[in-house]
Each structure stands twice: as structure tokens, then as C-alpha cells.
Amino acid sequence: MAQHTEDHSYHPKDAIKAAMKTTVLTGGVGLFASAVQNTLVRKNVGPLGIFMRSGGTIGIFAAMGGTYEFVKTASANLREKEDHWNVALGGFFSGAILGLRARTFPALLGYGVALATGMGAFEFTGGSLWGYKKDTSVDEFERRQQIRKAYRTPAEQTFAELGEGRGITGPGYAERRAERLKETYGIEVPTTQAPAS
């Protein structure tokens, strides 16, 4: 059977391109949120109210998304590793932008730490609401073949491979143990327990 080797080294990504894409995407989400805010106003502000009255929402959404993606990708490129720490760093800077609206340093740190903790923990636990992501380095066909071939092994084979003790015992274990203890230490060990009174 031919073995193939896969390249598991890190391949750098373009942080600016990724940040621009995410900025446009989250700016669109911010535009939608601003439009919703504009429709919920009691007085008629007109269609330009999306930009004039609640336009800050668009900017915050766009800035948070772009900053998150840039810091996450740049961190991965610098560390040459894709893991939850990159997401946490991106979350911190993104949350700090949200904290800038309060114009206090504690709010800046608080929002940053809160978003970094939440996003880092989410990524660390699998990054999905529907369970842990499958390992992409394992071929799905090979994984299913292994599952199909994983039959239960006989107890005798398990005892032969692992040995007895540590909670793994076969029939006649107490007698064999008593014999070993007698040979090694000269101690008589009863093979049956005394009845409790």
C-alpha cells in the first residue's frame, strides 16, 4: 500500500486582503443593523438617517470585523500556527474597538478581555455550536474503514497484550496472584474474602 506524506507546515495568508473582505462583510451587516435602528425611531428621519443618525453602527461593525480578521491572520502568520490564541488576540482588539465608544480605559480593557475570552474559549472548544470539528488531517474514507474494522477483541487477547492487574483480571486471577505472592514474599493470601459479619 502506497504511503503519501502531507505537508503540515503553516502557509502564510494575506492579512490585508482577508481584513478588507471581512470589513466589507461586517460593514454590510452594520448597514443592515443601522437600517433596523433607523426604522425603529419614533420620528420620521428619512432614508439618509441610516447614515446620519445611526451611521456609527456601520463604522463600529466594519472596524470590529476588519480589526478582528487582520489581527487574527497577522498573529497566525507571525506565530506560524493556527490555534485559539490567534482568535483570542483578534477578539481582544475587536472588543477594544467596541470599548472605544464608552471613552474610558476600563471599558476598553473590559470589552476587549470579555470578547477575547468568549471567542478564544469558543475556538478552543471546537469553534462550533454543533460539536467538535473533525480532524482535517485524517482522510474520511480511511477513518470509516478503521471504524468498520474495529471489532471487539477477545478477553484473552487483551490479557495477553496488557497483562493482568490494574483492574484487568481474568478467570483464576485470585489464585495466580496468591501463588505469586507466596513465591515472592512467602505470604499466604486467601483467595476468597472472609464473609462480613
N, C-alpha and C positions, 0 to 999 in steps of 0.2 A: 504494500500500500504506500503510495507516494505521500510524503510529508511536505507541507508547504509552510513557509515561515512568513509571519505577518510583521509589518513594521509598526511597532508600538511607540515610536518616538513622537514627540509633540511636533505638530506642524503649525507655525505661527499664522495668525489670522489678521486681516486688515482691520484695525480697531476703528479707524476714522470712517471707513465705509459702513461697518456694522453700526456705528453710532449714528450716522446720517440716516440709515434705513429706519432704525428704531425711533429716532427723533421725529421723522415724518409719520410713522405709525402712531406713536403715542400723542403727537400733536393732533392727528385726526380724531383720536379718542377724546382729547381735550376739547376739540372743536364741538364734538357731539355733546359732551358734558356742559359746555358753555351754552349751547343751544337749548338744552334742557333747562338750565338755570334761567335763561332769558325768557322761556315760556312760562315759568312759574312766578314771574314778577307780577305784582298786582296792577301796576300802571303800565300803559302801553309805551314801550320804549322803542319799538320798531325793529326791523331786521338787523340794523347795524349795532344794536345793543349786544349782539353776540360778541362783537369785538370791542365796543366802547365800555359797556358796563361789566361784563364778565369775561373779558379777554385775558385777564390774568390767569384764569384756569387753563387756557390753551397753552400759555407760556410755561406754567408750572408743570403740566403734564409732559410737554415736549422736552423741557430741560431735565426733568427727572428720568425719563426714558433714555434720552441720549447720554446723560451722565452715567447712568447705571451700566448701559451696554459698553460705553467706552472704557470705564474703569474695570469692568469685569474682563473684557477682552485684553486690555493692556496688561492687567495683572497676570492673566494666563500666559501672555507672551513673555513677560519678564520672568515669571517663575517656571515657565515651560512645563506647566502642569494644569490640567482641568480638574478642579475639585470645588468643594463648598466654600473654601476660603475666598476664592475669586468672587463668588456670588455675594458673600458677606461684605467684602470690600465695596463692591458696586452698590449694595443695599445701603451701606453707611453713607456714601457720598450722595446717593439719591435721596435718602431720608434727610440729610443735612440741607439739601435744597428746599425740601418741604418745610424744614425748620426755619429757613431764612424769612419766611412770611411773618413769623412771630417777632423777629428782630431782637431776639435775646440769645445769648450764648448757650444757656442751659437748654433752651428749646432746640437749638441746632444740634447739640450733642444728643439730647434725648430722642428726637426723631430719628437721627442717624443710627444710634445704637438700637432702637426698637426695630427699625426696618432691617438692619444688618442681622440682628438676632433672629427675627422671623424668617427672613429669606434664607439665611445660612442654615438654620435648622430644617427648613423645608427641603432644601437641596441635599443636606446631609442624610435625611431620612428617605431619600429616593426621588425627590422632585416631582412627585405625582400624587394626586388625591386618590388614585386607584391602585395603590400598591407600588412596590419597589420596581424600578426599571429592570428589564432583562439585561444580562451581560452581553454587550455587543461584540465582545471578542470571541464568544463561543458560537459556532455555527449551529443554527436551529435544527437542521436535519440531524447532525451528529448528537445534539443534546437529546432529541427524541429517540434516537436509536439507543442511546445509553439507558434511557428510562425504560424502554421496552425490554432490554436485556438484563435489567436489574431484578432478577428473580430472588426469592428468599433463599438464603444459603442454609444448608443443614446445620444443626447444632454441633454435630461432630466436627465439621469443618471450622466453625467459629472457635471451638475449644482448641483445635489444633493450631489455628493461626494466632489467637490471642492468649491462650493459656487460661488456666483457671485462677480464681481469686478475684478480688476487687468487685464482688457482686456477680461474677460469671461462674456458675457452678453447674456441673453435670451430675448425672446419676452416680452415686457412690462416692461423692466428693468428701463427705464427712469421714468415711473410713480411710481414704487415701491421705487426708490431712492428719488424722490421728496417727497413722503409721509413720508419716514423715516427721512429726513432732517427737515420736518415741525414738526414732533412729537418730535424729539430730540432737535432742536435748535429754532424752531418757525420761520423758514425762508421759504418764498415762492420761489420755484425754478421752472422756466418754463420748461416744458417737451420737448418743441420744441425750436430749436435755432432761434434767430432773423435773418431775411434774411440779407445778406451782401449787402451794397449799392454800 
